[in-house]
Amino acid sequence: MLLHYPNKKTEKEIFDSISDVELIQINTADGPNMLIQANNLVALKQLITKYNLANRIDLIYIDPPFATNNTFTITDGRASTISNSSNGTIAYTDTLKGYEFIEFIRERLVLLKMLLSDKGSIYLHIDYKIGHYVKIVMDEIFGIENFRNDITRIKCNPKNFARKGFGNMKDMILFYSKSENLIWNEPKMPYTEDDKVKLFPKIEKNGRRYTTIPLHAPGETQNGKTSKAFKGIFPPSGRHWRSDVSVLEKWDNDGLIEWSDNGNPRKKIFLDEQEGKRMQDIWDFKDPQYPVYPTEKNRDLLDIIVRTSSDESSIVLDCFAGSGTTLKAAQKNGRQWIGIDQSNEAIKAISTKIDTIENDLFISTSDYQVLKTKKEDETQIIDEQKYNKMKSAL
Ligand SMILES: C[S@@+](CC[C@H](N)C(=O)[O-])C[C@H]1O[C@@H](n2cnc3c(N)ncnc32)[C@H](O)[C@@H]1O
């Protein structure tokens, strides 16, 4: 399935039309982490052509503007006044609409796919108004077979605004991999007290909570070790024992099998031996109440994504870095990172966030290169001109 709209470029046209603007380092750090202040399209091309990073990035998280037609500002660092008001310093504008917005995202995605390693993943954070169009574009670029999840993120408490429509408490995170062979460190969620009682309803004499599961699983094995009789019982027809009969004997001797009154054996599963429950695709990670940057995301959300979809040897990239929530999560988890943003306010917020990470035995502080494009960043200047015009028209 393809999305058709005017002025849609081919992937080659996208790549060829991006100008080659050199990045220059403006500090003396020589660590591998990079903070780049630039239009991300230009910077991503440089990462491919000059920094040989094609196929090297294991994890990309992006949280681009959502086509909201807003201008986001910061006033005297007062977090509570961060809004789309006409006061304060401009952080970023979000004025592209319709197919122009979709093509803006698509251009970046084409380059991001080139950077993604074969075991890499990309998470794109977007809202419910435009997200379904972005999904079609992502299917086109990454392949629908590599679509993993549309994660529903609960972003706030219920709202009671009067409006003909239901309250909106969620946005979406579209998750794709480059291939079947993605990095996956299974995340586990702690059981709630309610879960413990519901999922592990039985209690041993010594107080350990447990549940039981059948000893057999679907599928028959012909003459295999899992189709033999266990204590004179064969697995039901169409099923086989979960383990060799010798293992079942050992479990039984160790008291790990429970026999029902009618002689049916089941395996005991103890609560205190479980790491937690499987994470599902509805995530409750509300945005910070006092953000340091407009639309700053929840740090635990990024922590989960970084730990699940990257390893310690991985490079993590966020090319709409904002206040650096992704970069901080990467740093704290010992990953290498690259952050790109064109806004002065974002670069300031990122530096503060990264420089104030407290180092301890497990977390090291970061030494990172700061790079800029050689030319003054035109996009930011254009945005500011538009914004000033808008302000004087008010
Ligand atoms: C929604 S915010 C990201 C917030 C971030 N996830 C956080 O937790 O703080 C989007 C960011 O993308 C940046 N941005 C928008 N267009 C860009 C472009 N073409 N190149 C580089 N950065 C861009 C904006 O300056 C803004 O900081």
Ligand as a Chemical Component Dictionary entry (heavy atoms), coordinates in Angstrom:
data_LIG
# 
_chem_comp.id                   LIG 
_chem_comp.type                 NON-POLYMER 
_chem_comp.pdbx_formal_charge   0 
_chem_comp.three_letter_code    LIG 
# 
loop_
_chem_comp_atom.comp_id 
_chem_comp_atom.atom_id 
_chem_comp_atom.alt_atom_id 
_chem_comp_atom.type_symbol 
_chem_comp_atom.charge 
_chem_comp_atom.model_Cartn_x 
_chem_comp_atom.model_Cartn_y 
_chem_comp_atom.model_Cartn_z 
_chem_comp_atom.pdbx_ordinal 
LIG C1  C1  C 0  8.612  17.347 20.280 1  
LIG S1  S1  S 1  10.176 18.042 20.475 2  
LIG C2  C2  C 0  11.130 16.714 21.133 3  
LIG C3  C3  C 0  10.996 16.598 22.627 4  
LIG C4  C4  C 0  11.882 15.510 23.202 5  
LIG N1  N1  N 0  11.414 14.191 22.889 6  
LIG C5  C5  C 0  12.002 15.635 24.727 7  
LIG O1  O1  O 0  11.705 14.687 25.455 8  
LIG O2  O2  O -1 12.396 16.704 25.176 9  
LIG C6  C6  C 0  10.703 18.151 18.799 10 
LIG C7  C7  C 0  12.068 18.760 18.581 11 
LIG O3  O3  O 0  12.411 18.630 17.210 12 
LIG C8  C8  C 0  13.199 19.740 16.817 13 
LIG N2  N2  N 0  13.134 19.865 15.343 14 
LIG C9  C9  C 0  12.033 20.110 14.591 15 
LIG N3  N3  N 0  12.368 20.122 13.288 16 
LIG C10 C10 C 0  13.693 19.870 13.227 17 
LIG C11 C11 C 0  14.623 19.768 12.140 18 
LIG N4  N4  N 0  14.248 19.880 10.879 19 
LIG N5  N5  N 0  15.918 19.519 12.452 20 
LIG C12 C12 C 0  16.334 19.387 13.743 21 
LIG N6  N6  N 0  15.499 19.482 14.795 22 
LIG C13 C13 C 0  14.204 19.718 14.538 23 
LIG C14 C14 C 0  12.584 20.914 17.556 24 
LIG O4  O4  O 0  13.524 21.956 17.715 25 
LIG C15 C15 C 0  12.184 20.251 18.897 26 
LIG O5  O5  O 0  13.180 20.454 19.867 27 
# 
loop_
_chem_comp_bond.comp_id 
_chem_comp_bond.atom_id_1 
_chem_comp_bond.atom_id_2 
_chem_comp_bond.value_order 
_chem_comp_bond.pdbx_ordinal 
LIG C1  S1  SING 1  
LIG S1  C2  SING 2  
LIG S1  C6  SING 3  
LIG C2  C3  SING 4  
LIG C3  C4  SING 5  
LIG C4  N1  SING 6  
LIG C4  C5  SING 7  
LIG C5  O1  DOUB 8  
LIG C5  O2  SING 9  
LIG C6  C7  SING 10 
LIG C7  O3  SING 11 
LIG C7  C15 SING 12 
LIG O3  C8  SING 13 
LIG C8  N2  SING 14 
LIG C8  C14 SING 15 
LIG N2  C9  SING 16 
LIG N2  C13 SING 17 
LIG C9  N3  DOUB 18 
LIG N3  C10 SING 19 
LIG C10 C11 SING 20 
LIG C10 C13 DOUB 21 
LIG C11 N4  SING 22 
LIG C11 N5  DOUB 23 
LIG N5  C12 SING 24 
LIG C12 N6  DOUB 25 
LIG N6  C13 SING 26 
LIG C14 O4  SING 27 
LIG C14 C15 SING 28 
LIG C15 O5  SING 29 
# 
